[in-house]
């Protein structure tokens, strides 16, 4: 139902129409559609069902696969150089980009939609935790320290995924869905402890790759529904994260190809951090444009 302001707009437009002709009602109609169009992405039930199928398939596949152990040489990174007494300097210092992203989130906090602002606060805290935890881990890599690297990663991924689903309108912000979002976030964080206690990476791997595959699946829904900016922003996250994983996998090869200048793991930090920065910069720009539109209070940011 249109709110009081929109109803008053219809009334004023009708008065103008009686004097100046019916064409004067067009701006008001556009404003009313903008104000009441909270979730403009069509085929939302189909997208929701598709995500459910992906989740079930992922869980079933991992259950069928059996336990996944972390490989023994995981802590053996290509670049182990020290600088000014700081061990593994490049892998440790490159985490600063996550702190920059956290600063950006808190700087732009007033721009973000009030109903979603708690998510951005939690994401900002997670980014600072990622900066601290990953730096702590890379100073002296071990399974015990890796826990504090993976925990903020799991937290941030879950929060970002929930925020994107809310913005795209895949799930409305109801009390039930808020409870589901909290459960998803807790389960994602718990997956790190499951790995730490059992040595099995399946749960952690699911919460890392399920959002990535889901975003890849959601991009066509945005593109074909006339929302190319949404699709482009999702693709930025996908490509950035994908490149980060490629560099992580080819850590030693990247070190060799660059003549010992920089390792794949360092580039993983830089690319993943730059991707997060790009996402929040673009989101803030979209939100600024959205706020400048009349009757835009209920519209998504992108």
NORVENUR-V19577 format. One record per residue. RES is the residue in one letter. SS is DSSP state (@ for helix, = for strand, . for the rest). OMEGA is omega in degrees with one decimal (none if undefined). Layout:
res: <RES | RES>
ss: <SS | SS>
omega: <OMEGA | OMEGA>
This chain:
res: <X | X | X | X | X | X | X | X | X | X | X | X | X | X | X | X | X | X | X | X | X | X | X | X | X | X | X | X | X | X | X | X | X | X | X | X | X | X | X | X | X | X | X | X | X | X | X | X | X | X | X | X | X | X | X | X | X | X | X | X | X | X | X | X | X | X | X | X | X | X | X | X | X | X | X | X | X | X | X | X | X | X | X | X | X | X | X | X | X | X | X | X | X | X | X | X | X | X | X | X | X | X | X | X | X | X | X | X | X | X | X | X | X | X | X | X | X | X | X | X | X | X | X | X | X | X | X | X | X | X | X | X | X | X | X | X | X | X | X | X | X | X | X | X | X | X | X | X | X | X | X | X | X | X | X | X | X | X | X | X | X | X | X | X | X | X | X | X | X | X | X | X | X | X | X | X | X | X | X | X | X | X | X | X | X | X | X | X | X | X | X | X | X | X | X | X | X | X | X | X | X | X | X | X | X | X | X | X | X | X | X | X | X | X | X | X | X | X | X | X | X | X | X | X | X | X | X | X | X | X | X | X | X | X | X | X | X | X | X | X | X | X | X | X | X | X | X | X | X | X | X | X | X | X | X | X | X | X | X | X | X | X | X | X | X | X | X | X | X | X | X | X | X | X | X | X | X | X | X | X | X | X | X | X | X | X | X | X | X | X | X | X | X | X | X | X | X | X | X | X | X | X>
ss: <. | . | . | @ | @ | @ | @ | @ | @ | @ | @ | @ | @ | @ | @ | @ | @ | @ | @ | @ | . | @ | @ | @ | @ | @ | @ | @ | @ | @ | @ | @ | @ | @ | @ | @ | . | . | . | . | . | . | . | @ | @ | @ | @ | @ | @ | @ | @ | @ | @ | @ | @ | @ | @ | @ | @ | @ | @ | @ | @ | @ | @ | . | . | . | = | . | . | @ | @ | @ | @ | . | . | . | . | . | . | . | = | . | . | = | . | . | @ | @ | @ | @ | @ | . | . | @ | @ | @ | @ | @ | @ | @ | @ | @ | @ | @ | @ | . | @ | @ | @ | . | . | @ | @ | @ | @ | @ | @ | @ | @ | @ | @ | @ | @ | @ | @ | @ | @ | @ | @ | @ | @ | @ | @ | @ | @ | @ | @ | . | . | . | @ | @ | @ | @ | @ | @ | @ | @ | @ | @ | @ | @ | @ | @ | @ | @ | @ | @ | @ | @ | @ | @ | @ | @ | @ | @ | . | . | . | . | . | . | @ | @ | @ | @ | @ | @ | @ | @ | @ | @ | @ | @ | @ | @ | @ | @ | @ | @ | @ | @ | @ | @ | @ | @ | . | = | . | @ | @ | @ | @ | @ | @ | @ | @ | @ | @ | @ | @ | @ | @ | @ | @ | @ | @ | @ | @ | @ | @ | @ | . | . | . | @ | @ | @ | @ | @ | @ | @ | @ | @ | @ | @ | @ | @ | @ | @ | @ | @ | @ | @ | @ | @ | @ | . | @ | @ | @ | @ | @ | @ | @ | . | . | . | . | . | . | @ | @ | @ | @ | @ | @ | @ | @ | @ | @ | @ | @ | @ | @ | @ | @ | @ | @ | @ | @ | @ | @ | @ | @ | @ | @ | @ | @ | @ | . | . | . | . | . | . | . | . | . | .>
omega: <177.1 | 177.2 | -178.4 | -177.6 | 179.7 | 179.1 | 178.2 | 177.4 | 176.5 | -178.3 | -179.9 | -180.0 | 179.1 | 177.8 | 179.6 | -179.4 | -178.6 | -179.2 | -168.3 | 179.9 | -174.7 | -175.3 | -177.6 | -178.1 | -174.4 | -179.8 | -178.6 | 179.2 | 178.5 | 179.7 | -178.4 | 178.4 | 179.2 | -176.0 | -176.7 | -178.8 | -177.2 | -175.1 | -172.2 | -179.6 | -179.5 | 177.5 | 180.0 | 177.7 | 178.6 | 178.8 | 179.0 | 178.8 | 179.8 | 177.9 | 178.3 | 178.1 | 178.3 | -179.3 | -179.7 | 179.8 | 179.4 | 179.9 | 180.0 | 179.9 | 179.1 | 177.5 | 179.7 | -176.8 | -175.1 | -175.6 | 177.0 | -179.2 | 175.7 | -176.7 | -170.7 | -175.5 | -174.9 | -175.3 | -179.3 | -176.1 | -174.8 | -175.3 | 179.7 | -179.3 | 176.1 | 177.4 | -178.4 | 177.6 | 179.3 | -179.7 | 178.9 | -167.8 | -174.9 | 179.0 | -179.9 | -173.9 | -177.5 | 177.5 | -178.7 | -179.2 | 178.0 | 175.1 | 176.4 | 178.8 | 177.7 | 177.3 | 179.7 | 179.7 | -178.1 | 177.0 | -176.0 | -175.5 | 179.3 | -179.6 | -170.3 | 179.8 | -176.6 | -179.7 | -177.8 | -170.8 | 178.7 | 177.5 | -179.3 | 175.2 | 179.6 | 177.3 | 177.2 | 177.3 | 179.6 | 179.3 | 175.0 | 176.1 | 178.4 | 176.6 | -178.0 | -175.6 | 180.0 | 176.4 | 178.5 | -179.5 | -173.4 | 174.6 | 178.3 | -173.2 | 177.0 | 178.1 | -178.7 | 180.0 | -179.2 | 176.2 | -176.1 | 170.9 | -174.8 | -177.5 | 177.6 | 175.1 | 179.5 | 179.5 | -177.0 | -179.6 | -178.8 | -179.0 | 179.0 | -179.8 | 178.4 | -179.4 | 179.5 | 179.0 | 178.2 | -178.5 | 179.6 | 179.8 | 177.3 | 174.6 | 176.9 | -177.8 | 176.2 | 179.6 | -179.6 | -179.6 | 174.4 | 176.8 | 177.7 | 179.4 | 177.7 | 178.2 | 179.5 | 179.6 | 178.7 | 179.7 | 178.1 | 177.9 | -179.7 | -179.3 | 177.9 | 179.2 | 175.5 | 176.5 | -176.8 | -177.1 | -173.0 | -174.8 | -178.3 | -175.4 | -172.6 | -177.7 | 178.9 | 178.9 | 178.8 | -177.3 | 173.5 | -171.3 | 177.8 | 176.2 | -179.2 | 179.3 | -179.9 | 178.2 | 176.8 | 179.1 | -178.0 | -177.6 | 177.8 | 177.6 | 179.5 | -175.7 | -175.7 | 175.0 | 177.7 | 179.6 | -176.4 | 179.4 | 176.5 | -179.4 | -179.4 | -179.4 | 176.0 | 180.0 | 174.9 | 178.4 | -177.3 | -177.5 | -179.9 | 179.5 | 178.7 | 177.4 | 178.6 | 179.6 | 177.3 | 179.0 | 178.3 | -178.6 | -177.2 | -178.0 | -177.0 | -179.9 | 178.4 | 177.5 | -179.8 | -178.0 | -179.4 | 178.2 | 179.6 | -177.9 | -175.6 | -177.5 | 177.8 | -177.7 | 175.1 | 177.8 | 175.1 | 178.9 | -176.3 | -178.6 | 179.8 | 177.5 | 178.2 | 177.6 | 177.9 | 177.1 | -179.7 | -179.8 | -176.5 | 175.0 | 179.5 | 179.6 | 178.4 | 178.1 | 177.9 | -178.4 | 177.5 | 177.3 | -180.0 | -177.9 | -179.3 | -179.7 | 175.8 | 177.5 | -171.8 | -172.6 | -175.4 | -176.6 | 173.3 | -174.9 | -177.1 | none>
